[in-house]
Amino acid sequence: MPGCPELELITGFYDARQCAVLLGHFLQEHQWPDNRYLFAGREFVLPRLQTWHADPGIRYSYSNNLLETRPWTPVLLDIRAKVQTFLRRGFNSVLVNCYRDGADHVGWHADNEPELGAEPLIASISFGAERPFLYRRKHAAVSGKLILPSGSLLIMQPEFQHAWRHSVPRQADIDQARINLTFRNVIQPEGVD
């Protein structure tokens, strides 16, 4: 990607028909929880919906919020198998986000929590509305933007989380939903079988 070799975008990873089916599944059949969370003793509303699915014993938190672990669904297992086969890399968890419209967003961050280990490869799939993915270096004036089309696979190499931050900003003119799946490999806590 321009100025950022740690990103690779694969368009057409899922075709238009598959995207429509999967988007419909997540919007109509996926069970979304309340999007409130606690931070520093205060309650906030997450500006998107999300669920966390993982292998048994895998736990994950960000911003000191432990996510409720749900079991894999058949649809998520099928998608994981396709990603793992393509990348020849295993993943034990996925964060599923629903951006209901352009008001839903995620601020600047890096997926560099200790649970992701020293080399966090992340595979991100998008279904639905195209949204911009912004990225900027942590300690240099370098930035860029990608448009993530429906059915695309974005591969974030490990160094990306160490050197860059990224966001999906608000976009007032978007009135359609976007589903994003970010596959991760969480380091299993010691003492958990």
C-alpha positions in Angstrom: 0.0 0.0 0.0 1.2 3.6 -0.6 3.8 4.3 2.1 2.9 1.2 4.1 4.3 -2.1 2.9 2.9 -3.8 6.1 -0.6 -3.7 4.5 -1.9 -5.9 1.7 -5.4 -5.6 0.3 -6.9 -8.6 -1.6 -10.1 -7.5 -3.4 -12.7 -10.0 -4.5 -11.8 -12.5 -1.7 -15.6 -13.1 -1.7 -17.7 -12.4 -4.8 -20.7 -10.1 -4.9 -23.3 -12.9 -4.4 -21.4 -14.4 -1.4 -21.1 -10.9 0.1 -24.8 -10.3 -0.1 -25.6 -13.6 1.6 -23.0 -13.1 4.3 -24.1 -9.5 4.9 -27.7 -10.6 5.2 -26.7 -13.3 7.6 -24.8 -11.0 10.0 -27.5 -8.3 9.9 -30.5 -10.6 10.3 -29.3 -13.7 12.2 -26.2 -12.8 14.2 -27.0 -12.1 17.9 -25.6 -8.6 18.7 -25.3 -7.6 22.4 -25.9 -4.2 24.0 -23.0 -2.0 23.0 -22.3 -0.4 26.3 -19.0 -0.8 28.1 -17.1 0.5 31.1 -13.9 2.5 31.0 -12.2 4.1 34.1 -15.4 3.5 36.1 -17.7 5.2 33.6 -20.2 3.7 31.2 -19.9 4.5 27.5 -21.7 3.5 24.3 -19.5 1.7 21.8 -20.0 3.5 18.4 -20.7 0.1 16.6 -21.9 -3.4 17.6 -19.5 -6.2 18.2 -19.1 -9.8 19.3 -16.0 -11.8 20.1 -15.7 -15.5 19.2 -12.8 -17.8 20.1 -11.5 -21.3 20.8 -12.2 -22.6 24.3 -10.0 -20.9 26.9 -9.1 -17.9 24.8 -9.8 -14.5 26.5 -9.2 -11.0 25.1 -9.5 -7.5 26.3 -8.8 -4.0 25.0 -8.9 -0.7 26.9 -9.1 -2.9 30.0 -12.5 -4.3 28.9 -12.7 -8.1 28.9 -14.8 -9.2 26.0 -17.4 -11.9 26.5 -16.2 -15.0 24.6 -18.8 -16.6 22.4 -18.4 -19.9 20.6 -17.7 -20.1 16.9 -20.8 -20.2 14.6 -20.9 -22.4 11.5 -20.6 -19.3 9.3 -17.6 -17.9 11.2 -15.9 -21.4 11.1 -16.4 -21.5 7.3 -14.9 -18.0 6.9 -12.0 -18.8 9.2 -11.2 -21.9 7.2 -11.1 -19.9 3.9 -8.8 -17.3 5.5 -6.5 -19.9 7.1 -6.2 -21.8 3.9 -5.4 -18.7 1.9 -2.8 -17.4 4.4 -1.5 -20.8 5.6 -1.8 -19.4 9.1 -4.1 -20.4 12.0 -6.4 -18.0 13.9 -8.0 -18.8 17.2 -10.4 -15.9 17.5 -12.4 -13.2 15.6 -13.8 -9.9 16.5 -17.0 -9.2 14.6 -18.0 -5.6 14.1 -21.2 -4.1 12.7 -21.0 -0.5 11.5 -24.8 0.2 11.2 -24.2 3.3 9.1 -21.7 6.1 8.6 -22.1 7.3 12.2 -20.6 4.1 13.5 -16.8 4.2 13.6 -13.6 3.2 15.4 -11.0 5.7 16.5 -7.3 5.7 16.1 -5.7 2.6 17.7 -3.2 -0.2 17.2 -4.1 -3.8 17.9 -1.1 -4.4 20.1 -2.5 -5.7 23.3 -0.2 -8.2 25.1 -2.6 -11.1 24.5 -1.8 -10.8 20.7 1.9 -11.6 21.3 4.9 -9.9 19.8 4.0 -10.7 16.1 0.3 -10.0 15.7 -0.8 -10.9 12.2 -4.4 -9.7 11.6 -6.7 -10.7 8.7 -9.7 -8.3 8.2 -12.6 -9.1 6.0 -15.3 -6.5 5.0 -18.9 -7.1 3.8 -21.4 -4.3 2.9 -20.8 -0.6 2.6 -17.3 0.6 1.4 -15.6 2.5 4.2 -12.2 4.2 4.3 -9.4 2.7 6.4 -7.0 5.4 7.6 -3.5 4.7 8.8 -0.7 6.9 10.1 2.8 6.2 11.5 3.2 6.5 15.2 6.4 8.6 15.2 6.5 10.1 11.7 4.3 12.4 9.5 3.3 9.6 7.1 -0.3 8.6 6.6 -2.6 7.0 4.0 -6.1 5.8 3.2 -7.5 2.6 1.7 -11.1 2.1 0.6 -12.2 -1.4 1.8 -14.7 -2.8 -0.7 -17.2 -5.5 0.1 -15.6 -9.0 0.0 -12.0 -7.7 0.5 -9.4 -9.2 2.7 -7.0 -6.7 4.4 -3.8 -8.3 5.7 -2.0 -6.4 8.5 1.5 -7.7 8.9 2.9 -7.8 12.5 5.0 -4.7 12.1 1.9 -2.7 11.2 0.6 -2.9 14.8 4.0 -1.8 16.2 4.6 1.2 13.9 1.2 2.4 12.8 -2.3 3.4 14.1 -5.5 3.0 12.1 -9.1 4.0 12.2 -12.4 3.8 10.4 -13.8 7.4 10.7 -17.4 8.6 10.7 -18.8 9.2 7.2 -22.1 11.1 7.2 -23.1 10.1 3.6 -23.1 6.3 4.4 -26.5 4.9 5.2 -25.8 1.2 4.7 -24.2 -1.3 7.1 -20.7 -2.8 7.0 -19.7 -6.0 8.7 -16.0 -6.4 9.5 -14.3 -9.6 10.8 -10.8 -9.3 12.2 -9.2 -12.7 12.7 -6.5 -12.8 15.4 -4.3 -15.4 17.2 -4.5 -14.7 20.9 -1.8 -16.1 23.2 -3.6 -18.5 25.6 -3.1 -17.6 29.2 -0.9 -19.9 31.2 -2.7 -22.6 33.2 -5.6 -22.8 30.7 -6.0 -26.1 28.8 
